[in-house]
Amino acid sequence: MITVEKSAELTKKFGGNDKNTGTVEVQVAILTERIKNLTPHFEKNKKDHSGMRGLMKMIGKRRSLLKHLSATDDARYGKLIQELGLRK
């Protein structure tokens, strides 16, 4: 579970200030943090299929946000991918 402090830290880092939670960068960063926190749970609990469905929905949401960002602004997309360490 992501804490309020961690969420505020990510919002400030990727959104510019504490109130800018709607940008694609902030949403992707928060989803990435939630996914990283849930991954060890599913390594231990392989039969938690309902929880796995929620994880897959988060991954799909992050993928669609990244797809939108890459289509609109490729420079911001590249910077975000590099900062979060998502690919390669």
Backbone as JSON Lines, residues from 0, in Angstrom:
{"i":0,"aa":"M","n":[0.85,-1.18,0.0],"ca":[0.0,0.0,0.0],"c":[0.89,1.23,0.0]}
{"i":1,"aa":"I","n":[0.53,2.2,-0.79],"ca":[1.3,3.43,-0.9],"c":[0.82,4.4,0.19]}
{"i":2,"aa":"T","n":[1.78,5.03,0.87],"ca":[1.43,5.95,1.94],"c":[1.1,7.33,1.38]}
{"i":3,"aa":"V","n":[0.47,8.13,2.2],"ca":[0.1,9.49,1.8],"c":[1.36,10.31,1.56]}
{"i":4,"aa":"E","n":[2.38,10.1,2.4],"ca":[3.62,10.84,2.25],"c":[4.33,10.49,0.94]}
{"i":5,"aa":"K","n":[4.36,9.21,0.61],"ca":[4.99,8.77,-0.63],"c":[4.24,9.32,-1.84]}
{"i":6,"aa":"S","n":[2.92,9.32,-1.77],"ca":[2.1,9.87,-2.85],"c":[2.36,11.36,-3.01]}
{"i":7,"aa":"A","n":[2.46,12.09,-1.9],"ca":[2.74,13.52,-1.97],"c":[4.13,13.78,-2.52]}
{"i":8,"aa":"E","n":[5.08,12.92,-2.16],"ca":[6.45,13.06,-2.67],"c":[6.49,12.86,-4.18]}
{"i":9,"aa":"L","n":[5.8,11.84,-4.66],"ca":[5.75,11.58,-6.1],"c":[5.03,12.71,-6.83]}
{"i":10,"aa":"T","n":[3.98,13.23,-6.23],"ca":[3.24,14.33,-6.83],"c":[4.12,15.56,-6.97]}
{"i":11,"aa":"K","n":[4.88,15.85,-5.93],"ca":[5.76,17.02,-5.97],"c":[6.89,16.82,-6.98]}
{"i":12,"aa":"K","n":[7.44,15.61,-7.04],"ca":[8.56,15.34,-7.95],"c":[8.13,15.39,-9.41]}
{"i":13,"aa":"F","n":[7.01,14.74,-9.74],"ca":[6.61,14.63,-11.13],"c":[5.59,15.67,-11.57]}
{"i":14,"aa":"G","n":[4.89,16.3,-10.63],"ca":[3.87,17.27,-10.99],"c":[4.29,18.71,-10.85]}
{"i":15,"aa":"G","n":[5.4,18.95,-10.15],"ca":[5.87,20.31,-9.98],"c":[5.48,20.9,-8.65]}
{"i":16,"aa":"N","n":[4.26,20.64,-8.19],"ca":[3.84,21.1,-6.86],"c":[2.94,20.04,-6.23]}
{"i":17,"aa":"D","n":[2.47,20.32,-5.01],"ca":[1.71,19.32,-4.26],"c":[0.3,19.09,-4.79]}
{"i":18,"aa":"K","n":[-0.25,20.06,-5.49],"ca":[-1.65,19.99,-5.91],"c":[-1.84,19.45,-7.33]}
{"i":19,"aa":"N","n":[-0.77,19.29,-8.09],"ca":[-0.86,18.9,-9.49],"c":[-0.87,17.37,-9.62]}
{"i":20,"aa":"T","n":[-1.99,16.75,-9.25],"ca":[-2.07,15.29,-9.26],"c":[-2.63,14.72,-10.55]}
{"i":21,"aa":"G","n":[-3.11,15.55,-11.44],"ca":[-3.78,15.06,-12.62],"c":[-2.9,14.83,-13.83]}
{"i":22,"aa":"T","n":[-1.65,15.25,-13.78],"ca":[-0.8,15.07,-14.95],"c":[-0.52,13.59,-15.17]}
{"i":23,"aa":"V","n":[-0.24,13.25,-16.4],"ca":[0.02,11.86,-16.76],"c":[1.25,11.34,-16.02]}
{"i":24,"aa":"E","n":[2.26,12.19,-15.86],"ca":[3.48,11.76,-15.19],"c":[3.21,11.34,-13.75]}
{"i":25,"aa":"V","n":[2.41,12.12,-13.04],"ca":[2.1,11.81,-11.65],"c":[1.28,10.53,-11.56]}
{"i":26,"aa":"Q","n":[0.3,10.38,-12.42],"ca":[-0.53,9.19,-12.39],"c":[0.29,7.94,-12.68]}
{"i":27,"aa":"V","n":[1.2,8.01,-13.65],"ca":[2.04,6.86,-13.98],"c":[2.99,6.56,-12.83]}
{"i":28,"aa":"A","n":[3.56,7.58,-12.21],"ca":[4.48,7.37,-11.1],"c":[3.79,6.7,-9.92]}
{"i":29,"aa":"I","n":[2.58,7.14,-9.6],"ca":[1.85,6.54,-8.48],"c":[1.44,5.11,-8.81]}
{"i":30,"aa":"L","n":[0.99,4.87,-10.02],"ca":[0.64,3.5,-10.42],"c":[1.87,2.59,-10.39]}
{"i":31,"aa":"T","n":[3.01,3.09,-10.82],"ca":[4.24,2.3,-10.81],"c":[4.62,1.94,-9.38]}
{"i":32,"aa":"E","n":[4.5,2.88,-8.47],"ca":[4.82,2.61,-7.07],"c":[3.87,1.56,-6.49]}
{"i":33,"aa":"R","n":[2.59,1.66,-6.81],"ca":[1.62,0.67,-6.32],"c":[1.92,-0.71,-6.89]}
{"i":34,"aa":"I","n":[2.29,-0.77,-8.16],"ca":[2.61,-2.05,-8.81],"c":[3.85,-2.67,-8.17]}
{"i":35,"aa":"K","n":[4.85,-1.84,-7.9],"ca":[6.08,-2.35,-7.26],"c":[5.8,-2.88,-5.86]}
{"i":36,"aa":"N","n":[4.87,-2.25,-5.15],"ca":[4.54,-2.72,-3.81],"c":[3.73,-4.0,-3.82]}
{"i":37,"aa":"L","n":[2.94,-4.23,-4.86],"ca":[2.09,-5.42,-4.92],"c":[2.81,-6.65,-5.48]}
{"i":38,"aa":"T","n":[3.85,-6.46,-6.25],"ca":[4.51,-7.57,-6.92],"c":[5.01,-8.65,-5.96]}
{"i":39,"aa":"P","n":[5.67,-8.31,-4.83],"ca":[6.1,-9.38,-3.92],"c":[4.95,-10.2,-3.33]}
{"i":40,"aa":"H","n":[3.81,-9.58,-3.15],"ca":[2.65,-10.31,-2.63],"c":[2.25,-11.43,-3.57]}
{"i":41,"aa":"F","n":[2.28,-11.15,-4.87],"ca":[1.85,-12.16,-5.83],"c":[2.92,-13.21,-6.1]}
{"i":42,"aa":"E","n":[4.17,-12.93,-5.73],"ca":[5.18,-13.96,-5.81],"c":[4.96,-15.0,-4.72]}
{"i":43,"aa":"K","n":[4.46,-14.56,-3.55],"ca":[4.18,-15.48,-2.45],"c":[2.83,-16.17,-2.62]}
{"i":44,"aa":"N","n":[1.82,-15.42,-3.05],"ca":[0.44,-15.91,-3.12],"c":[0.03,-16.1,-4.58]}
{"i":45,"aa":"K","n":[0.42,-17.2,-5.13],"ca":[0.18,-17.44,-6.55],"c":[-1.29,-17.69,-6.88]}
{"i":46,"aa":"K","n":[-2.1,-18.05,-5.89],"ca":[-3.5,-18.36,-6.16],"c":[-4.44,-17.2,-5.85]}
{"i":47,"aa":"D","n":[-3.91,-16.03,-5.62],"ca":[-4.73,-14.85,-5.37],"c":[-5.15,-14.26,-6.72]}
{"i":48,"aa":"H","n":[-6.13,-14.89,-7.35],"ca":[-6.52,-14.5,-8.7],"c":[-7.31,-13.2,-8.73]}
{"i":49,"aa":"S","n":[-8.11,-12.94,-7.73],"ca":[-8.87,-11.69,-7.73],"c":[-7.95,-10.49,-7.51]}
{"i":50,"aa":"G","n":[-6.93,-10.66,-6.68],"ca":[-5.95,-9.58,-6.51],"c":[-5.11,-9.39,-7.77]}
{"i":51,"aa":"M","n":[-4.82,-10.49,-8.43],"ca":[-4.05,-10.41,-9.68],"c":[-4.82,-9.65,-10.74]}
{"i":52,"aa":"R","n":[-6.14,-9.78,-10.74],"ca":[-6.96,-9.05,-11.7],"c":[-6.81,-7.55,-11.47]}
{"i":53,"aa":"G","n":[-6.81,-7.13,-10.21],"ca":[-6.61,-5.71,-9.9],"c":[-5.25,-5.22,-10.34]}
{"i":54,"aa":"L","n":[-4.23,-6.06,-10.14],"ca":[-2.89,-5.69,-10.59],"c":[-2.84,-5.54,-12.11]}
{"i":55,"aa":"M","n":[-3.47,-6.45,-12.81],"ca":[-3.49,-6.38,-14.27],"c":[-4.24,-5.13,-14.76]}
{"i":56,"aa":"K","n":[-5.29,-4.73,-14.04],"ca":[-6.01,-3.51,-14.4],"c":[-5.13,-2.29,-14.21]}
{"i":57,"aa":"M","n":[-4.32,-2.28,-13.13],"ca":[-3.39,-1.17,-12.9],"c":[-2.33,-1.11,-13.99]}
{"i":58,"aa":"I","n":[-1.82,-2.27,-14.38],"ca":[-0.81,-2.32,-15.44],"c":[-1.4,-1.83,-16.75]}
{"i":59,"aa":"G","n":[-2.63,-2.21,-17.05],"ca":[-3.3,-1.75,-18.27],"c":[-3.54,-0.25,-18.26]}
{"i":60,"aa":"K","n":[-3.92,0.28,-17.11],"ca":[-4.14,1.73,-16.98],"c":[-2.84,2.48,-17.2]}
{"i":61,"aa":"R","n":[-1.75,1.97,-16.59],"ca":[-0.43,2.61,-16.78],"c":[-0.01,2.54,-18.24]}
{"i":62,"aa":"R","n":[-0.27,1.4,-18.88],"ca":[0.1,1.25,-20.29],"c":[-0.65,2.24,-21.17]}
{"i":63,"aa":"S","n":[-1.95,2.42,-20.91],"ca":[-2.73,3.35,-21.73],"c":[-2.3,4.79,-21.49]}
{"i":64,"aa":"L","n":[-1.95,5.14,-20.25],"ca":[-1.46,6.49,-19.97],"c":[-0.12,6.74,-20.67]}
{"i":65,"aa":"L","n":[0.76,5.74,-20.65],"ca":[2.04,5.88,-21.33],"c":[1.87,5.97,-22.84]}
{"i":66,"aa":"K","n":[0.92,5.22,-23.37],"ca":[0.65,5.28,-24.81],"c":[0.16,6.66,-25.21]}
{"i":67,"aa":"H","n":[-0.72,7.23,-24.4],"ca":[-1.22,8.59,-24.65],"c":[-0.08,9.6,-24.59]}
{"i":68,"aa":"L","n":[0.79,9.47,-23.59],"ca":[1.9,10.4,-23.44],"c":[2.88,10.3,-24.6]}
{"i":69,"aa":"S","n":[3.15,9.07,-25.07],"ca":[4.09,8.92,-26.18],"c":[3.5,9.48,-27.48]}
{"i":70,"aa":"A","n":[2.19,9.44,-27.61],"ca":[1.56,9.97,-28.82],"c":[1.52,11.5,-28.81]}
{"i":71,"aa":"T","n":[1.42,12.1,-27.61],"ca":[1.3,13.55,-27.54],"c":[2.64,14.26,-27.4]}
{"i":72,"aa":"D","n":[3.53,13.74,-26.54],"ca":[4.8,14.42,-26.29],"c":[5.88,13.37,-26.04]}
{"i":73,"aa":"D","n":[6.66,13.09,-27.07],"ca":[7.65,12.03,-27.0],"c":[8.79,12.36,-26.04]}
{"i":74,"aa":"A","n":[9.13,13.63,-25.9],"ca":[10.22,14.02,-24.99],"c":[9.84,13.76,-23.54]}
{"i":75,"aa":"R","n":[8.62,14.14,-23.16],"ca":[8.16,13.88,-21.79],"c":[8.06,12.38,-21.53]}
{"i":76,"aa":"Y","n":[7.65,11.63,-22.54],"ca":[7.56,10.17,-22.42],"c":[8.93,9.57,-22.14]}
{"i":77,"aa":"G","n":[9.92,9.96,-22.92],"ca":[11.28,9.43,-22.74],"c":[11.85,9.78,-21.38]}
{"i":78,"aa":"K","n":[11.62,11.01,-20.94],"ca":[12.11,11.45,-19.63],"c":[11.46,10.64,-18.51]}
{"i":79,"aa":"L","n":[10.15,10.42,-18.61],"ca":[9.43,9.68,-17.58],"c":[9.88,8.22,-17.52]}
{"i":80,"aa":"I","n":[10.02,7.6,-18.65],"ca":[10.47,6.2,-18.71],"c":[11.85,6.07,-18.08]}
{"i":81,"aa":"Q","n":[12.72,7.03,-18.36],"ca":[14.07,6.98,-17.82],"c":[14.07,7.18,-16.31]}
{"i":82,"aa":"E","n":[13.29,8.13,-15.81],"ca":[13.26,8.4,-14.38],"c":[12.66,7.25,-13.58]}
{"i":83,"aa":"L","n":[11.64,6.6,-14.13],"ca":[11.0,5.5,-13.41],"c":[11.7,4.18,-13.64]}
{"i":84,"aa":"G","n":[12.54,4.11,-14.67],"ca":[13.25,2.87,-14.96],"c":[12.33,1.76,-15.43]}
{"i":85,"aa":"L","n":[11.38,2.09,-16.29],"ca":[10.39,1.1,-16.71],"c":[10.88,0.17,-17.81]}
{"i":86,"aa":"R","n":[11.66,0.69,-18.74],"ca":[12.05,-0.14,-19.88],"c":[13.55,-0.07,-20.07]}
{"i":87,"aa":"K","n":[14.08,-1.19,-20.49],"ca":[15.48,-1.33,-20.88],"c":[16.42,-0.65,-19.95]}
